[in-house]
Amino acid sequence: MDSAQTLTIRPAGTADLAPFFAYLDDHLRDNGADGTPLFQPVAPGQPRLPAGLRIAFIKGIDIAVGQPGWRRLWLAIAPGGDIAGHVDLRGRPEPAATHRAMLGMGVHRVWRRRGLGRRLLATAAGWARDDTDIGWIDLEVLSDNLPACELYVRAGFTTVARVADMLRIADASHDLSYMTFRLRQG
Ligand SMILES: CC(C)(COP(=O)(O)OP(=O)(O)OC[C@H]1O[C@@H](n2cnc3c(N)ncnc32)[C@H](O)[C@@H]1OP(=O)(O)O)[C@@H](O)C(=O)NCCC(=O)NCCS
């Protein structure tokens, strides 16, 4: 297997979104399947991403950082051109929280556990620190998604709350953890 160092991580543009959505539809097949914990708050077997999420990417990628609805996406590209992983940042819904961003990410099943998740996190955090005034990165993660929770804790995220029984998915109760990473003081 190739090392994750052979992958290129680059910002995504509008032309990348169609292949990105195909990759995400495939990624979603892992949700709660074959030993992968639930990572999306939908029942296992849901075949496609919600249309609203696609629209949020299509619109948000052209919205200036700090304006309502902004989003930025980075893709890890394998030597053959396939998408191996992604990370995205988006503005929070609260108008008074433009100094914070929300993070989402995933790594294709064949590339996991080779350091790509760590690289993707570092890419998004580096951009936010160097190219924006964003001071905090927040995320929500299902508390039983141990691979993701471990990745975030090891990257320096702090769990600020764990809400018991926040989600009921396919008749099972799940806690939701809220995590945050401070990029700068003030
Ligand atoms: C969570 C996820 C992004 C991790 O990506 P990855 O590329 O495999 O992560 P890395 O190889 O960079 O791992 C970095 C560290 O995270 C932790 N980690 C990652 N996968 C782990 C696992 N399966 N079990 C325990 N710890 C794990 C380890 O501490 C690891 O460091 P180590 O390998 O030196 O022990 C990947 O498993 C994934 O895409 N899962 C499905 C989607 C998902 O959960 N997205 C996040 C939703 S909030």
The ligand as a Gaussian input file, in Angstrom:
#p B3LYP/6-31G(d) Opt

LIG

0 1
 C      -11.923000       9.243000      11.454000
 C      -11.091000       9.154000      10.174000
 C      -11.273000      10.453000       9.384000
 C       -9.615000       8.991000      10.566000
 O       -8.822000       9.129000       9.381000
 P       -7.413000       8.370000       9.248000
 O       -6.745000       8.857000       8.024000
 O       -7.638000       6.911000       9.337000
 O       -6.657000       8.883000      10.556000
 P       -5.060000       8.885000      10.792000
 O       -4.450000       7.702000      10.091000
 O       -4.522000      10.228000      10.455000
 O       -4.997000       8.643000      12.356000
 C       -4.486000       9.615000      13.248000
 C       -4.749000       9.137000      14.666000
 O       -6.156000       9.036000      14.895000
 C       -6.432000       7.891000      15.740000
 N       -7.167000       6.867000      14.993000
 C       -7.465000       6.875000      13.673000
 N       -8.188000       5.762000      13.359000
 C       -8.318000       5.068000      14.506000
 C       -8.960000       3.831000      14.820000
 N       -9.607000       3.091000      13.888000
 N       -8.934000       3.401000      16.104000
 C       -8.304000       4.123000      17.051000
 N       -7.643000       5.301000      16.813000
 C       -7.676000       5.752000      15.549000
 C       -5.068000       7.334000      16.135000
 O       -4.668000       8.024000      17.298000
 C       -4.219000       7.738000      14.939000
 O       -2.851000       7.818000      15.224000
 P       -1.946000       6.478000      15.098000
 O       -2.300000       5.810000      13.803000
 O       -0.537000       7.012000      15.148000
 O       -2.304000       5.610000      16.268000
 C      -11.494000       7.922000       9.312000
 O      -11.533000       6.783000      10.134000
 C      -12.856000       8.064000       8.657000
 O      -12.986000       8.612000       7.557000
 N      -13.924000       7.579000       9.319000
 C      -15.274000       7.662000       8.754000
 C      -15.762000       9.105000       8.638000
 C      -15.696000       9.858000       9.957000
 O      -15.779000       9.310000      11.044000
 N      -15.547000      11.173000       9.833000
 C      -15.529000      12.067000      10.976000
 C      -16.936000      12.432000      11.342000
 S      -16.968000      13.571000      12.729000

